Amino acid sequence: MADSNADTAPRRQKVQAAEVGTDILTALAELAPATSLSRLAEHVGMPASKVHRYLQALMASGFAEQDPLTNHYGLGRAALFVGLAALGRLDVVKLATPHLAQLRDELNETCFLAVWGNRGPAVVHVEQAVRAVTLVTQVGSVLPLLGSSTGLVFNAFMPNAETAQLREEELKLPSAPSPAALLAAMSELQRTHIQPVHGLLMAGVNALSAPLFSGDQRLAGVITIVGGEPGFMAEADGEAAKRLLTVARKISARMGA
């Protein structure tokens, strides 16, 4: 009996340690993009010294990282890899991937899928073209809500409660549109389901975005074509826009919309 208890105790300790580690990882996600040690400790209800020990182990394995300038902590590359693997199980990612590859081949422009993350629109899959625009289309990139075609689609079709805080923050920026202009553009987007932008996020880079809907008519994601001038002009009534809308409708239909 004593030997059995001796074997069980280390296993129990490992389980408890794993539970603490996942609690801290979850808190890092909830407090993203970065947080101080004291705020993290308060969030998980643990002593800072204990949280710090676990953070050292998480950083050693790549699941957490520390900003050398602020000393704040955030999720690391390994956490991103695990998160993207989980996203790969979602219907929208599985269904969109082959369609994006075909669209990329047809247009020879980079196509990508974004979903709503805890910091806004997050790129989760990219089909790069030969003349790839890579600066804003890397997996894991978080795009602005009002400063990208992808973000504008999320702003138009996501519940207001989800987007309000980020929208209010971006409306304070000098480059932000006026509330009246934003409302008019949103109304047009909700009517056409296509959002063109020209040099909004980066000079000389244009994009077209369209929404994907699930069976309950909720926004499941946004697909985007992005390319540089003069090869890609992103006309709202052009052939690329028509192909994008067709693909978006096919994916949405497969999800029951």
Disulfide bonds with the S-S distance in Angstrom:
none
